[in-house]
Amino acid sequence: MNYNELGIQAIQEEDYEKAAELFTKAIEENPEEAIGYINFGNLLSSMNENDRAERFLQKAIVLDENAATAYYSLANLYYNAERFEEAAKLYEKAISNGIEGADAYFMLGKSFEKSGQTKLSLPYLQRAYELEPSDIQIKLTYAIALASFEMFNEAEPILKEILEADKENADAHYNLGVLYAVSTTNTDAALFHLKEAFTIQPSYDQARYVYDMISLRS
């Protein structure tokens, strides 16, 4: 009987108490295997029992220093707790131990960005964009990072891609409007996109503020 598989099935059935019992049995049956601790840690994390989740995930890493999913889950825990520098180190560990896909690179980039190291975030956000070019959140985050370093020629087509896929994306309109305002003389385009932003999202006060500021100067 595979208690880990049964525990995951219990989670899917939203029977978390049963899942906890099954993961406990998995750990008792194989106390030197990391997987039971990882599964129990993820369960605890989903229930916002973060201190206990941290201990289980750390135990998994002690048992298996190559447990990529343990590093990734613990990184997510730290990211959500705004422990961004620690999260970045763990996302790097997860990737170096075999975690694949855009999400890990995106979260590593976000961790660097949140810890004030935007320049370090760029290659990871770029890699996430390459791996998942249709993901709007990845594209938007990458474009904003590029624009923050005045890489406007690189950011502009990505923001346009977003609007091609989602013409009512207020954030893309806002950032494209600001890009035109600061990097071109195309005031009409800047005003158009800023107006679109606060028309789509009336509470977008920053878009309205920049729009009014440009209007007064033009």
C-alpha positions as CSV (number, residue, x, y, z in Angstrom):
1,M,0.0,0.0,0.0
2,N,1.5,3.4,-1.1
3,Y,0.5,5.8,1.6
4,N,1.9,8.8,-0.3
5,E,-0.3,8.1,-3.4
6,L,-3.4,7.5,-1.1
7,G,-2.6,10.8,0.7
8,I,-2.5,12.7,-2.6
9,Q,-5.8,11.1,-3.6
10,A,-7.3,12.2,-0.3
11,I,-6.1,15.8,-1.0
12,Q,-7.8,15.7,-4.4
13,E,-11.0,14.6,-2.5
14,E,-10.5,17.5,-0.1
15,D,-10.2,15.1,2.9
16,Y,-7.2,16.8,4.5
17,E,-7.5,15.0,7.8
18,K,-7.2,11.7,6.1
19,A,-4.3,12.9,3.9
20,A,-2.5,13.9,7.1
21,E,-3.0,10.5,8.6
22,L,-1.8,8.8,5.4
23,F,1.3,10.9,5.1
24,T,2.1,10.2,8.7
25,K,1.9,6.5,8.0
26,A,4.2,7.0,4.9
27,I,6.8,8.7,7.1
28,E,6.5,6.0,9.8
29,E,6.9,3.3,7.2
30,N,9.9,5.0,5.5
31,P,11.4,7.5,7.9
32,E,14.5,7.9,5.8
33,E,12.7,8.8,2.6
34,A,12.1,12.5,1.7
35,I,8.8,12.1,-0.2
36,G,6.6,11.7,2.8
37,Y,8.0,14.8,4.5
38,I,7.6,16.8,1.2
39,N,3.9,15.7,0.8
40,F,3.1,16.4,4.5
41,G,4.9,19.8,4.2
42,N,2.9,20.8,1.1
43,L,-0.3,19.7,2.9
44,L,0.5,21.8,5.9
45,S,1.5,24.8,3.7
46,S,-1.9,24.6,2.0
47,M,-3.5,24.8,5.4
48,N,-1.4,27.8,6.4
49,E,0.5,25.9,9.0
50,N,3.7,27.4,7.8
51,D,6.0,26.8,10.8
52,R,5.2,23.1,10.7
53,A,5.4,23.0,6.9
54,E,8.9,24.5,7.1
55,R,10.1,21.9,9.5
56,F,8.9,19.0,7.3
57,L,10.4,20.5,4.2
58,Q,13.7,21.1,5.9
59,K,13.7,17.5,7.1
60,A,13.2,16.3,3.5
61,I,16.2,18.3,2.4
62,V,18.3,16.9,5.2
63,L,17.3,13.4,4.1
64,D,17.9,14.1,0.4
65,E,20.0,17.1,-0.6
66,N,18.9,16.7,-4.2
67,A,15.1,16.8,-3.5
68,A,14.2,19.4,-6.0
69,T,10.5,19.5,-5.1
70,A,11.4,20.1,-1.4
71,Y,13.6,23.1,-2.4
72,Y,10.8,24.4,-4.6
73,S,8.1,24.0,-2.0
74,L,10.2,25.6,0.7
75,A,11.0,28.5,-1.7
76,N,7.3,29.0,-2.2
77,L,6.8,29.1,1.5
78,Y,9.5,31.7,2.0
79,Y,8.3,33.8,-1.0
80,N,4.8,34.0,0.5
81,A,6.3,35.0,3.8
82,E,8.2,37.8,2.0
83,R,11.5,36.1,2.8
84,F,12.6,36.8,-0.8
85,E,16.4,36.4,-0.5
86,E,16.0,33.0,1.1
87,A,13.4,32.1,-1.5
88,A,15.8,33.0,-4.4
89,K,18.5,30.7,-3.1
90,L,16.0,27.8,-2.8
91,Y,14.6,28.4,-6.3
92,E,18.1,28.2,-7.6
93,K,18.6,25.0,-5.8
94,A,15.4,23.6,-7.2
95,I,16.4,24.5,-10.7
96,S,19.9,23.1,-10.3
97,N,18.4,19.8,-9.0
98,G,16.1,19.4,-12.0
99,I,12.9,21.4,-11.6
100,E,11.8,22.3,-15.1
101,G,9.3,24.7,-16.6
102,A,8.7,28.4,-16.7
103,D,7.3,28.8,-13.2
104,A,10.5,28.1,-11.3
105,Y,12.4,30.7,-13.4
106,F,9.6,33.2,-13.1
107,M,9.5,32.8,-9.3
108,L,13.3,33.1,-9.1
109,G,13.1,36.3,-11.1
110,K,10.3,37.6,-8.9
111,S,12.3,36.8,-5.8
112,F,15.3,38.8,-7.1
113,E,12.9,41.7,-8.1
114,K,11.2,41.7,-4.7
115,S,14.5,41.8,-2.9
116,G,15.6,44.8,-4.8
117,Q,17.8,43.0,-7.3
118,T,15.9,43.7,-10.5
119,K,19.0,43.4,-12.7
120,L,19.6,39.8,-11.5
121,S,15.9,39.0,-12.2
122,L,16.2,39.8,-16.0
123,P,17.8,36.5,-17.3
124,Y,15.4,34.4,-15.3
125,L,12.3,36.3,-16.4
126,Q,13.7,36.1,-20.0
127,R,14.0,32.3,-19.6
128,A,10.5,32.0,-18.2
129,Y,9.2,34.1,-21.2
130,E,11.1,31.8,-23.6
131,L,9.6,28.7,-22.0
132,E,6.1,30.0,-21.7
133,P,5.7,32.8,-24.3
134,S,1.9,32.8,-24.0
135,D,1.8,33.5,-20.3
136,I,0.5,37.0,-19.9
137,Q,1.8,37.5,-16.3
138,I,5.3,36.4,-17.2
139,K,5.3,38.7,-20.3
140,L,4.1,41.6,-18.3
141,T,6.6,41.2,-15.5
142,Y,9.4,40.7,-18.0
143,A,8.4,43.8,-20.0
144,I,8.2,46.0,-16.9
145,A,11.7,44.8,-15.8
146,L,13.1,45.6,-19.2
147,A,11.5,49.1,-19.2
148,S,12.9,49.8,-15.7
149,F,16.3,49.5,-17.3
150,E,15.3,51.7,-20.2
151,M,15.3,48.7,-22.6
152,F,12.3,50.2,-24.3
153,N,12.8,48.6,-27.7
154,E,12.8,45.2,-26.1
155,A,9.8,45.9,-23.8
156,E,7.5,47.5,-26.4
157,P,6.8,44.4,-28.6
158,I,6.2,42.3,-25.5
159,L,3.6,44.7,-24.2
160,K,2.0,44.8,-27.7
161,E,1.9,41.0,-27.7
162,I,-0.1,41.1,-24.4
163,L,-2.6,43.5,-25.9
164,E,-3.0,41.3,-29.0
165,A,-4.0,38.4,-26.7
166,D,-5.9,40.5,-24.2
167,K,-6.9,44.0,-25.5
168,E,-8.4,44.9,-22.1
169,N,-5.3,44.3,-20.1
170,A,-5.2,47.6,-18.1
171,D,-1.6,47.0,-16.8
172,A,-0.3,46.5,-20.3
173,H,-2.0,49.6,-21.6
174,Y,-0.6,51.6,-18.6
175,N,2.9,50.4,-19.1
176,L,2.9,50.9,-22.8
177,G,1.5,54.4,-22.3
178,V,4.3,55.3,-19.8
179,L,6.8,53.7,-22.2
180,Y,5.7,56.0,-25.1
181,A,5.6,59.0,-22.7
182,V,9.2,58.6,-21.5
183,S,10.9,57.2,-24.6
184,T,9.2,58.8,-27.6
185,T,7.5,62.0,-28.7
186,N,4.3,60.1,-29.5
187,T,2.1,61.8,-27.0
188,D,-1.1,60.7,-28.7
189,A,-0.1,57.0,-28.3
190,A,0.8,57.6,-24.7
191,L,-2.5,59.3,-23.9
192,F,-4.4,56.7,-25.8
193,H,-3.0,53.8,-23.8
194,L,-3.2,55.6,-20.5
195,K,-6.8,56.4,-21.1
196,E,-7.5,52.8,-22.0
197,A,-6.0,51.7,-18.7
198,F,-8.3,53.8,-16.5
199,T,-11.3,53.3,-18.8
200,I,-11.0,49.5,-18.5
201,Q,-10.2,49.8,-14.8
202,P,-11.7,53.0,-13.3
203,S,-9.8,52.6,-10.1
204,Y,-6.5,52.9,-11.9
205,D,-5.6,56.2,-10.3
206,Q,-1.9,56.1,-11.4
207,A,-2.9,55.9,-15.0
208,R,-5.3,58.8,-14.6
209,Y,-2.6,60.8,-12.8
210,V,0.0,60.3,-15.6
211,Y,-2.6,61.0,-18.2
212,D,-3.6,64.3,-16.6
213,M,0.1,65.3,-16.1
214,I,0.9,64.6,-19.8
215,S,-2.3,66.4,-20.9
216,L,-1.3,69.5,-19.0
217,R,2.1,69.6,-20.6
218,S,0.9,69.0,-24.2
